Amino acid sequence: MGRIRFILQASLAFGFILSTSGAGTASEAKSFQDWSVTCHDDMCIASQTNFGPKETWLATVRLRQQDDGSAAVQVFVPAGVHLGSGLFVQLKSGKPVQVPYVTCSAETCEAVAELSANTIASWKQARAVSVRYRPALTSPPIAFDISMMGVTAALQETGGQG
């Protein structure tokens, strides 16, 4: 029950940030190598957007570290993905972590999960983390790496222990 509550709270918090178009105070994005951090009022989010061949949008990954070292991860992917196949993030040497889909719109599908402090510590030491999902029922799964260069500094900027 706690996991479901976390997912809903994280989704609502991230959704609020996305929906604030001019409401509240927004800061300019700060860059930390391959990550950027944008703040709205008192909440800051680290993000990275990834593109494939011909500048095809693959995903936007957002992180916000909590005071206990854990982090909320939110992944946006193009609409039409095969929801039943799931979305996974994984260090090359680790076990895949499923990031459950929570909502889809005409443009995107959103997946949200909580990553443990140990997982985030491992991410900070890695060069890349793999993201995997099936873009459509009849398509093979795609996997691509997101860079972890700059993620430690970006997470520190989000207000967690960094």
MARBAMI-728025 format. One record per residue: residue in one letter; x, y, z of N, C-alpha, C in turn. Coordinates in Angstrom, 1 decimal, always signed. Last residue first. Layout:
// MARBAMI-728025
+----+--------+--------+--------+--------+--------+--------+--------+--------+--------+
: aa :   n_xx :   n_yy :   n_zz :  ca_xx :  ca_yy :  ca_zz :   c_xx :   c_yy :   c_zz :
+----+--------+--------+--------+--------+--------+--------+--------+--------+--------+
:  A :      X :      Y :      Z :      X :      Y :      Z :      X :      Y :      Z :
...
+----+--------+--------+--------+--------+--------+--------+--------+--------+--------+
***
This chain:
// MARBAMI-728025
+----+--------+--------+--------+--------+--------+--------+--------+--------+--------+
: aa :   n_xx :   n_yy :   n_zz :  ca_xx :  ca_yy :  ca_zz :   c_xx :   c_yy :   c_zz :
+----+--------+--------+--------+--------+--------+--------+--------+--------+--------+
:  G :  +22.4 :  +14.4 :   -2.1 :  +23.3 :  +14.4 :   -3.2 :  +24.4 :  +13.4 :   -3.2 :
:  Q :  +20.3 :  +14.8 :   -0.4 :  +21.6 :  +14.8 :   +0.2 :  +22.7 :  +14.6 :   -0.9 :
:  G :  +18.1 :  +17.0 :   -2.3 :  +18.4 :  +15.8 :   -1.5 :  +19.8 :  +15.9 :   -1.0 :
:  G :  +17.9 :  +19.2 :   -4.0 :  +17.6 :  +19.4 :   -2.6 :  +17.8 :  +18.2 :   -1.7 :
:  T :  +18.7 :  +19.2 :   -6.5 :  +17.3 :  +19.0 :   -6.3 :  +16.9 :  +19.1 :   -4.9 :
:  E :  +21.5 :  +19.4 :   -6.4 :  +20.7 :  +20.7 :   -6.7 :  +19.2 :  +20.5 :   -6.5 :
:  Q :  +22.2 :  +16.8 :   -6.2 :  +22.4 :  +17.7 :   -5.1 :  +21.6 :  +19.0 :   -5.2 :
:  L :  +21.5 :  +16.0 :   -8.8 :  +20.7 :  +15.5 :   -7.6 :  +20.9 :  +16.4 :   -6.4 :
:  A :  +23.6 :  +17.2 :  -10.2 :  +22.2 :  +17.5 :  -10.5 :  +21.3 :  +17.1 :   -9.3 :
:  A :  +25.9 :  +15.9 :   -9.1 :  +25.7 :  +17.4 :   -8.9 :  +24.3 :  +17.8 :   -9.2 :
:  T :  +25.3 :  +13.3 :  -10.1 :  +25.5 :  +13.6 :   -8.6 :  +25.3 :  +15.1 :   -8.3 :
:  V :  +25.1 :  +13.5 :  -12.9 :  +23.9 :  +13.2 :  -12.1 :  +24.1 :  +13.5 :  -10.6 :
:  G :  +27.3 :  +13.8 :  -14.5 :  +26.7 :  +15.0 :  -13.9 :  +25.5 :  +14.7 :  -13.0 :
:  M :  +26.7 :  +11.1 :  -16.4 :  +27.6 :  +12.1 :  -16.2 :  +26.9 :  +13.4 :  -15.7 :
:  M :  +25.0 :   +9.0 :  -17.1 :  +25.0 :   +9.4 :  -15.6 :  +26.0 :  +10.5 :  -15.4 :
:  S :  +23.0 :   +8.8 :  -20.0 :  +24.3 :   +9.1 :  -19.4 :  +24.1 :   +9.5 :  -17.9 :
:  I :  +21.2 :   +6.0 :  -20.9 :  +21.1 :   +7.4 :  -20.5 :  +22.4 :   +7.6 :  -19.7 :
:  D :  +21.0 :   +3.7 :  -23.6 :  +21.6 :   +4.2 :  -22.4 :  +21.4 :   +5.7 :  -22.1 :
:  F :  +18.3 :   +1.6 :  -24.6 :  +19.3 :   +2.7 :  -24.9 :  +19.8 :   +3.1 :  -23.5 :
:  A :  +16.3 :   -0.7 :  -26.3 :  +17.1 :   -0.4 :  -25.1 :  +18.1 :   +0.6 :  -25.5 :
:  I :  +13.1 :   -1.9 :  -27.3 :  +14.3 :   -1.0 :  -27.6 :  +15.0 :   -0.8 :  -26.2 :
:  P :  +11.5 :   -4.9 :  -28.3 :  +11.9 :   -3.9 :  -27.3 :  +13.1 :   -3.1 :  -27.8 :
:  P :   +9.9 :   -5.0 :  -31.6 :  +10.8 :   -5.5 :  -30.6 :  +11.1 :   -4.5 :  -29.5 :
:  S :   +6.4 :   -4.4 :  -32.1 :   +7.8 :   -4.0 :  -32.3 :   +8.7 :   -4.7 :  -31.2 :
:  T :   +3.7 :   -4.8 :  -31.7 :   +4.4 :   -5.6 :  -32.8 :   +5.9 :   -5.3 :  -33.0 :
:  L :   +3.1 :   -3.0 :  -29.6 :   +2.9 :   -4.5 :  -29.5 :   +3.7 :   -5.3 :  -30.5 :
:  A :   +5.8 :   -0.6 :  -29.3 :   +4.4 :   -1.0 :  -29.8 :   +4.3 :   -2.5 :  -29.6 :
:  P :   +8.2 :   -0.2 :  -27.9 :   +7.5 :   +0.9 :  -28.4 :   +6.0 :   +0.6 :  -28.9 :
:  R :   +9.0 :   -1.5 :  -24.8 :   +8.6 :   -2.0 :  -26.2 :   +7.7 :   -0.8 :  -26.7 :
:  Y :  +12.0 :   -0.5 :  -23.1 :  +10.6 :   -0.7 :  -23.2 :  +10.2 :   -1.1 :  -24.6 :
:  R :  +14.7 :   +0.4 :  -21.0 :  +14.2 :   -0.6 :  -22.0 :  +12.7 :   -0.6 :  -21.9 :
:  V :  +17.7 :   +2.0 :  -20.3 :  +16.3 :   +2.1 :  -20.3 :  +15.8 :   +1.1 :  -21.4 :
:  S :  +20.7 :   +1.8 :  -18.4 :  +20.0 :   +1.4 :  -19.6 :  +18.5 :   +1.5 :  -19.3 :
:  V :  +23.0 :   +4.2 :  -17.5 :  +22.0 :   +3.3 :  -17.0 :  +21.1 :   +3.0 :  -18.3 :
:  A :  +26.6 :   +5.0 :  -17.2 :  +25.3 :   +4.9 :  -17.9 :  +24.3 :   +4.0 :  -17.3 :
:  R :  +28.6 :   +5.1 :  -15.4 :  +28.7 :   +6.0 :  -16.6 :  +27.3 :   +6.1 :  -17.3 :
:  A :  +28.0 :   +5.1 :  -11.8 :  +28.0 :   +4.5 :  -13.2 :  +28.2 :   +5.5 :  -14.2 :
:  Q :  +27.8 :   +6.3 :   -9.4 :  +29.1 :   +5.8 :   -9.7 :  +29.2 :   +5.2 :  -11.2 :
:  K :  +25.1 :   +6.9 :   -9.3 :  +26.0 :   +8.0 :   -9.2 :  +27.5 :   +7.6 :   -9.6 :
:  W :  +24.0 :   +4.4 :   -9.2 :  +23.8 :   +5.2 :  -10.4 :  +24.8 :   +6.3 :  -10.4 :
:  S :  +24.6 :   +3.6 :   -6.6 :  +25.2 :   +2.9 :   -7.7 :  +25.1 :   +3.7 :   -9.0 :
:  A :  +23.0 :   +5.4 :   -5.2 :  +24.4 :   +5.5 :   -5.0 :  +25.1 :   +4.7 :   -6.1 :
:  I :  +20.5 :   +4.5 :   -6.1 :  +20.9 :   +5.8 :   -6.5 :  +22.4 :   +6.0 :   -6.3 :
:  T :  +20.5 :   +2.0 :   -4.7 :  +20.4 :   +2.1 :   -6.2 :  +20.9 :   +3.4 :   -6.7 :
:  N :  +20.5 :   +2.8 :   -2.1 :  +21.6 :   +2.0 :   -2.6 :  +21.6 :   +2.0 :   -4.1 :
:  A :  +18.1 :   +4.2 :   -1.8 :  +19.4 :   +4.9 :   -1.6 :  +20.5 :   +4.2 :   -2.2 :
:  S :  +15.8 :   +3.0 :   -4.4 :  +16.4 :   +3.0 :   -3.0 :  +17.7 :   +3.8 :   -3.0 :
:  L :  +13.4 :   +4.8 :   -6.2 :  +14.7 :   +4.0 :   -6.3 :  +15.3 :   +4.1 :   -4.9 :
:  E :  +10.1 :   +4.5 :   -7.1 :  +11.0 :   +5.0 :   -6.1 :  +12.3 :   +4.1 :   -6.2 :
:  A :   +8.5 :   +5.5 :  -10.2 :   +9.0 :   +4.5 :   -9.2 :   +9.9 :   +5.2 :   -8.2 :
:  V :   +6.5 :   +5.8 :  -13.1 :   +7.1 :   +6.4 :  -11.9 :   +7.4 :   +5.3 :  -10.9 :
:  A :   +5.8 :   +6.8 :  -16.5 :   +6.1 :   +5.7 :  -15.5 :   +6.8 :   +6.3 :  -14.3 :
:  E :   +3.6 :   +7.9 :  -18.9 :   +4.5 :   +8.2 :  -17.8 :   +4.6 :   +7.0 :  -16.9 :
:  C :   +3.4 :   +8.6 :  -22.4 :   +3.1 :   +7.7 :  -21.3 :   +4.1 :   +7.9 :  -20.2 :
:  T :   +2.2 :  +11.2 :  -24.5 :   +3.2 :  +10.5 :  -23.7 :   +2.6 :   +9.5 :  -22.8 :
:  E :   +0.0 :  +12.2 :  -26.2 :   +1.4 :  +12.4 :  -26.5 :   +2.4 :  +11.5 :  -25.8 :
:  A :   -2.4 :  +11.5 :  -25.1 :   -2.3 :  +11.4 :  -26.5 :   -0.8 :  +11.5 :  -27.0 :
:  S :   -1.3 :   +9.8 :  -22.1 :   -2.1 :  +10.9 :  -22.8 :   -1.9 :  +10.6 :  -24.3 :
:  C :   -1.2 :   +7.6 :  -19.3 :   -0.9 :   +7.9 :  -20.7 :   -1.8 :   +9.0 :  -21.2 :
:  T :   +0.2 :   +6.6 :  -16.2 :   -0.8 :   +7.3 :  -17.0 :   -0.3 :   +7.5 :  -18.4 :
:  V :   +2.0 :   +4.8 :  -15.0 :   +0.9 :   +5.3 :  -14.2 :   -0.2 :   +6.0 :  -15.0 :
:  Y :   +4.1 :   +2.0 :  -15.4 :   +3.3 :   +3.1 :  -16.0 :   +2.2 :   +3.5 :  -15.1 :
:  P :   +6.7 :   +1.3 :  -13.1 :   +5.4 :   +1.0 :  -13.6 :   +4.8 :   +2.3 :  -14.3 :
:  V :   +9.8 :   +0.2 :  -13.7 :   +9.2 :   +1.5 :  -13.4 :   +7.7 :   +1.5 :  -14.0 :
:  Q :  +11.7 :   -2.4 :  -12.5 :  +10.6 :   -2.0 :  -13.3 :  +10.1 :   -0.7 :  -12.8 :
:  V :  +15.1 :   -2.8 :  -12.9 :  +14.1 :   -2.3 :  -11.9 :  +12.9 :   -1.8 :  -12.8 :
:  P :  +17.3 :   -5.6 :  -13.4 :  +16.4 :   -4.6 :  -13.9 :  +15.4 :   -4.1 :  -12.8 :
:  K :  +20.3 :   -5.8 :  -11.5 :  +19.0 :   -6.4 :  -11.8 :  +18.2 :   -5.3 :  -12.4 :
:  G :  +23.6 :   -4.8 :  -12.8 :  +22.5 :   -5.0 :  -11.8 :  +21.3 :   -5.7 :  -12.4 :
:  S :  +25.5 :   -4.1 :  -14.6 :  +25.8 :   -5.3 :  -13.8 :  +24.7 :   -5.6 :  -12.8 :
:  K :  +24.3 :   -1.9 :  -16.0 :  +24.8 :   -3.1 :  -16.7 :  +25.0 :   -4.3 :  -15.8 :
:  L :  +21.3 :   -0.9 :  -14.3 :  +22.8 :   -0.8 :  -14.5 :  +23.2 :   -2.0 :  -15.2 :
:  Q :  +18.2 :   -0.1 :  -15.7 :  +19.1 :   -1.1 :  -15.2 :  +20.5 :   -0.7 :  -15.4 :
:  V :  +14.6 :   +0.1 :  -16.0 :  +15.9 :   +0.8 :  -15.9 :  +16.9 :   -0.2 :  -15.3 :
:  F :  +11.7 :   -0.6 :  -18.0 :  +12.8 :   -1.0 :  -17.0 :  +14.0 :   -0.1 :  -17.1 :
:  L :   +8.3 :   -1.0 :  -18.5 :   +9.5 :   -0.2 :  -18.7 :  +10.5 :   -0.5 :  -17.6 :
:  G :   +6.0 :   -3.4 :  -20.0 :   +6.7 :   -2.7 :  -19.0 :   +7.8 :   -1.8 :  -19.4 :
:  S :   +4.3 :   -4.8 :  -21.6 :   +5.7 :   -5.2 :  -21.6 :   +6.5 :   -4.5 :  -20.5 :
:  G :   +1.9 :   -3.6 :  -21.4 :   +2.0 :   -4.9 :  -20.8 :   +3.5 :   -5.3 :  -20.7 :
:  L :   +2.1 :   -1.3 :  -23.0 :   +2.1 :   -1.1 :  -21.5 :   +2.4 :   -2.5 :  -20.8 :
:  H :   +3.8 :   -0.4 :  -25.7 :   +3.1 :   -1.6 :  -25.2 :   +3.1 :   -1.7 :  -23.7 :
:  V :   +3.2 :   +3.0 :  -26.5 :   +4.0 :   +1.9 :  -26.1 :   +3.2 :   +0.8 :  -25.6 :
:  G :   +1.6 :   +5.1 :  -27.2 :   +1.5 :   +4.0 :  -28.0 :   +2.4 :   +2.8 :  -27.6 :
:  A :   +3.7 :   +8.0 :  -26.6 :   +2.4 :   +7.3 :  -26.5 :   +2.4 :   +6.1 :  -27.5 :
:  P :   +7.1 :   +8.0 :  -25.6 :   +6.1 :   +8.3 :  -26.6 :   +4.8 :   +7.4 :  -26.3 :
:  V :   +7.7 :   +8.4 :  -22.0 :   +8.0 :   +7.8 :  -23.3 :   +6.9 :   +8.2 :  -24.3 :
:  F :   +9.1 :   +9.5 :  -19.1 :   +8.1 :   +9.8 :  -20.1 :   +8.6 :   +9.2 :  -21.4 :
:  V :   +9.7 :   +8.6 :  -15.8 :  +10.1 :   +8.4 :  -17.2 :   +9.0 :   +8.6 :  -18.1 :
:  Q :  +11.0 :   +9.4 :  -12.7 :   +9.8 :   +9.5 :  -13.6 :  +10.3 :   +9.4 :  -15.0 :
:  V :  +11.9 :   +8.5 :   -9.5 :  +12.3 :   +8.5 :  -10.9 :  +11.0 :   +8.5 :  -11.7 :
:  A :  +12.9 :   +9.6 :   -6.4 :  +11.8 :   +9.4 :   -7.3 :  +12.3 :   +9.5 :   -8.7 :
:  A :  +15.4 :   +8.1 :   -4.3 :  +15.0 :   +9.1 :   -5.3 :  +13.7 :   +8.7 :   -6.0 :
:  S :  +17.1 :   +8.1 :   -1.1 :  +16.3 :   +7.5 :   -2.2 :  +15.9 :   +8.6 :   -3.2 :
:  G :  +18.2 :   +9.8 :   +0.8 :  +19.1 :   +9.2 :   -0.2 :  +18.3 :   +8.5 :   -1.3 :
:  D :  +16.5 :  +11.1 :   +2.5 :  +17.0 :   +9.8 :   +3.0 :  +17.9 :   +9.1 :   +2.0 :
:  D :  +15.6 :  +13.3 :   +1.1 :  +16.6 :  +13.5 :   +2.2 :  +17.2 :  +12.2 :   +2.7 :
:  Q :  +15.5 :  +12.4 :   -2.4 :  +14.9 :  +12.6 :   -1.1 :  +16.0 :  +12.8 :   -0.1 :
:  Q :  +16.0 :  +13.6 :   -5.7 :  +16.5 :  +12.9 :   -4.6 :  +15.8 :  +13.3 :   -3.3 :
:  R :  +14.4 :  +13.1 :   -8.6 :  +14.4 :  +14.0 :   -7.5 :  +14.8 :  +13.2 :   -6.3 :
:  L :  +14.6 :  +12.9 :  -12.2 :  +15.0 :  +12.4 :  -10.8 :  +14.8 :  +13.5 :   -9.8 :
:  R :  +13.4 :  +11.8 :  -15.4 :  +13.5 :  +12.9 :  -14.3 :  +13.8 :  +12.2 :  -13.0 :
:  V :  +13.9 :  +11.3 :  -18.8 :  +14.0 :  +10.7 :  -17.4 :  +14.2 :  +11.9 :  -16.4 :
:  T :  +12.3 :  +10.9 :  -21.7 :  +12.8 :  +11.9 :  -20.8 :  +12.7 :  +11.3 :  -19.4 :
:  A :  +12.9 :   +9.1 :  -24.8 :  +12.4 :   +9.2 :  -23.4 :  +13.0 :  +10.5 :  -22.7 :
:  L :  +13.1 :   +9.4 :  -27.6 :  +13.0 :   +8.1 :  -27.0 :  +12.4 :   +8.2 :  -25.6 :
:  W :  +12.5 :  +11.2 :  -30.5 :  +12.4 :  +11.2 :  -29.1 :  +12.2 :   +9.8 :  -28.5 :
:  T :  +14.6 :  +11.1 :  -33.2 :  +13.4 :  +10.6 :  -32.7 :  +13.4 :  +10.6 :  -31.2 :
:  E :  +16.8 :  +12.0 :  -34.7 :  +16.3 :  +12.9 :  -33.6 :  +14.9 :  +12.4 :  -33.2 :
:  K :  +17.7 :  +10.0 :  -36.3 :  +16.9 :  +11.0 :  -36.9 :  +16.2 :  +11.9 :  -35.9 :
:  P :  +17.9 :   +7.7 :  -33.6 :  +18.3 :   +8.1 :  -34.9 :  +17.3 :   +9.1 :  -35.5 :
:  G :  +16.9 :   +9.1 :  -30.4 :  +17.4 :   +8.1 :  -31.3 :  +17.8 :   +8.6 :  -32.6 :
:  F :  +17.4 :  +11.0 :  -27.4 :  +16.9 :  +10.9 :  -28.8 :  +17.6 :   +9.7 :  -29.5 :
:  N :  +16.4 :  +11.9 :  -24.1 :  +17.2 :  +11.1 :  -25.0 :  +16.5 :  +10.9 :  -26.4 :
:  T :  +16.8 :  +14.2 :  -21.5 :  +16.0 :  +13.8 :  -22.6 :  +16.9 :  +13.1 :  -23.6 :
:  Q :  +16.9 :  +14.5 :  -18.1 :  +17.7 :  +14.2 :  -19.3 :  +16.7 :  +13.7 :  -20.3 :
:  S :  +16.8 :  +16.3 :  -14.9 :  +16.2 :  +15.6 :  -16.1 :  +17.2 :  +15.5 :  -17.2 :
:  A :  +15.8 :  +17.0 :  -11.6 :  +16.9 :  +16.8 :  -12.6 :  +16.4 :  +16.0 :  -13.7 :
:  I :  +13.9 :  +19.5 :  -10.1 :  +13.9 :  +18.2 :  -10.8 :  +15.1 :  +18.1 :  -11.7 :
:  C :  +12.8 :  +21.2 :   -7.1 :  +13.7 :  +21.1 :   -8.3 :  +13.8 :  +19.6 :   -8.8 :
:  M :  +10.6 :  +23.3 :   -5.6 :  +10.8 :  +21.9 :   -6.0 :  +11.7 :  +21.9 :   -7.2 :
:  D :   +9.7 :  +25.8 :   -4.8 :  +10.7 :  +25.2 :   -4.0 :  +11.1 :  +23.8 :   -4.4 :
:  D :   +9.1 :  +27.1 :   -7.9 :   +8.9 :  +27.4 :   -6.5 :  +10.0 :  +26.7 :   -5.7 :
:  H :  +10.8 :  +24.9 :   -9.8 :   +9.5 :  +25.6 :   -9.8 :   +9.2 :  +25.8 :   -8.4 :
:  C :  +13.8 :  +24.3 :  -11.5 :  +13.1 :  +24.5 :  -10.2 :  +11.8 :  +25.3 :  -10.5 :
:  T :  +15.7 :  +22.0 :  -13.3 :  +14.8 :  +23.1 :  -13.3 :  +14.0 :  +23.1 :  -12.0 :
:  V :  +18.8 :  +20.8 :  -14.4 :  +17.9 :  +20.9 :  -13.2 :  +17.0 :  +22.2 :  -13.4 :
:  S :  +20.1 :  +18.3 :  -16.6 :  +19.8 :  +19.7 :  -16.3 :  +18.8 :  +19.7 :  -15.1 :
:  W :  +23.0 :  +16.3 :  -17.5 :  +21.7 :  +16.5 :  -16.8 :  +21.4 :  +18.0 :  -16.7 :
:  D :  +25.5 :  +16.1 :  -18.6 :  +24.4 :  +15.6 :  -19.4 :  +23.0 :  +15.7 :  -18.7 :
:  Q :  +26.7 :  +18.7 :  -16.8 :  +27.1 :  +17.8 :  -17.8 :  +25.9 :  +17.3 :  -18.6 :
:  F :  +24.3 :  +20.3 :  -15.7 :  +25.4 :  +19.6 :  -15.0 :  +25.8 :  +18.4 :  -15.9 :
:  S :  +22.7 :  +23.4 :  -16.1 :  +23.3 :  +22.2 :  -16.7 :  +24.4 :  +21.6 :  -15.8 :
:  K :  +19.6 :  +24.8 :  -15.0 :  +21.1 :  +24.7 :  -14.8 :  +21.6 :  +23.4 :  -15.4 :
:  A :  +17.0 :  +26.7 :  -16.3 :  +17.6 :  +25.4 :  -16.2 :  +19.1 :  +25.5 :  -16.0 :
:  E :  +15.6 :  +29.4 :  -14.4 :  +16.3 :  +28.9 :  -15.6 :  +16.9 :  +27.5 :  -15.3 :
:  S :  +12.7 :  +28.8 :  -12.3 :  +14.1 :  +29.2 :  -12.5 :  +14.6 :  +28.8 :  -13.9 :
:  A :   +9.5 :  +30.1 :  -11.7 :  +10.3 :  +29.1 :  -12.3 :  +11.7 :  +29.6 :  -12.5 :
:  T :   +7.0 :  +30.7 :   -9.4 :   +8.3 :  +31.1 :   -9.9 :   +9.1 :  +29.9 :  -10.5 :
:  G :   +3.5 :  +30.5 :  -10.5 :   +4.6 :  +30.3 :   -9.5 :   +5.9 :  +30.8 :  -10.1 :
:  A :   +2.6 :  +29.8 :  -13.8 :   +2.2 :  +29.9 :  -12.4 :   +3.3 :  +29.7 :  -11.4 :
:  G :   +3.8 :  +29.1 :  -16.1 :   +3.9 :  +30.4 :  -15.8 :   +3.4 :  +30.7 :  -14.4 :
:  S :   +2.4 :  +26.3 :  -15.9 :   +2.9 :  +27.1 :  -17.1 :   +2.8 :  +28.6 :  -16.8 :
:  T :   +2.5 :  +23.6 :  -14.3 :   +2.7 :  +25.0 :  -14.0 :   +3.3 :  +25.7 :  -15.2 :
:  S :   +2.5 :  +21.0 :  -15.1 :   +1.3 :  +21.8 :  -15.4 :   +1.4 :  +23.2 :  -15.1 :
:  L :   +4.8 :  +19.9 :  -14.2 :   +4.6 :  +20.0 :  -15.6 :   +3.5 :  +20.9 :  -16.0 :
:  I :   +4.4 :  +20.0 :  -11.5 :   +5.5 :  +20.8 :  -12.1 :   +5.3 :  +20.9 :  -13.6 :
:  F :   +2.3 :  +18.2 :  -11.2 :   +2.1 :  +19.6 :  -10.9 :   +3.2 :  +20.5 :  -11.5 :
:  G :   +3.5 :  +15.9 :  -11.9 :   +2.5 :  +16.4 :  -12.8 :   +2.2 :  +17.9 :  -12.5 :
:  F :   +5.2 :  +15.5 :   -9.7 :   +5.8 :  +15.7 :  -11.0 :   +4.8 :  +16.3 :  -12.0 :
:  A :   +3.1 :  +15.1 :   -7.8 :   +4.1 :  +16.2 :   -7.6 :   +4.7 :  +16.5 :   -9.0 :
:  L :   +1.7 :  +12.9 :   -8.8 :   +1.0 :  +14.2 :   -8.7 :   +2.0 :  +15.3 :   -8.5 :
:  S :   +3.8 :  +11.0 :   -8.7 :   +3.1 :  +11.3 :  -10.0 :   +2.4 :  +12.7 :   -9.9 :
:  A :   +4.2 :  +10.9 :   -6.0 :   +5.3 :  +11.3 :   -6.9 :   +4.7 :  +11.8 :   -8.2 :
:  Q :   +1.7 :   +9.9 :   -5.1 :   +2.2 :  +11.2 :   -4.7 :   +3.3 :  +11.8 :   -5.6 :
:  L :   +1.6 :   +7.4 :   -6.5 :   +0.6 :   +8.5 :   -6.7 :   +1.1 :   +9.8 :   -6.3 :
:  I :   +3.8 :   +6.2 :   -5.4 :   +3.7 :   +6.4 :   -6.8 :   +2.7 :   +7.5 :   -7.1 :
:  F :   +3.2 :   +6.1 :   -2.6 :   +4.3 :   +6.9 :   -3.1 :   +4.2 :   +7.2 :   -4.6 :
:  R :   +0.9 :   +4.5 :   -2.7 :   +0.8 :   +5.8 :   -2.2 :   +1.9 :   +6.7 :   -2.7 :
:  I :   +2.1 :   +2.1 :   -3.5 :   +1.1 :   +2.7 :   -4.4 :   +0.9 :   +4.2 :   -4.0 :
:  R :   +3.8 :   +1.7 :   -1.4 :   +4.4 :   +1.8 :   -2.7 :   +3.4 :   +2.5 :   -3.6 :
:  G :   +2.0 :   +1.2 :   +0.7 :   +2.9 :   +2.4 :   +0.8 :   +3.5 :   +2.7 :   -0.6 :
:  M :   +0.8 :   -1.2 :   +0.0 :   +0.0 :   +0.0 :   +0.0 :   +0.9 :   +1.3 :   +0.0 :
+----+--------+--------+--------+--------+--------+--------+--------+--------+--------+
***
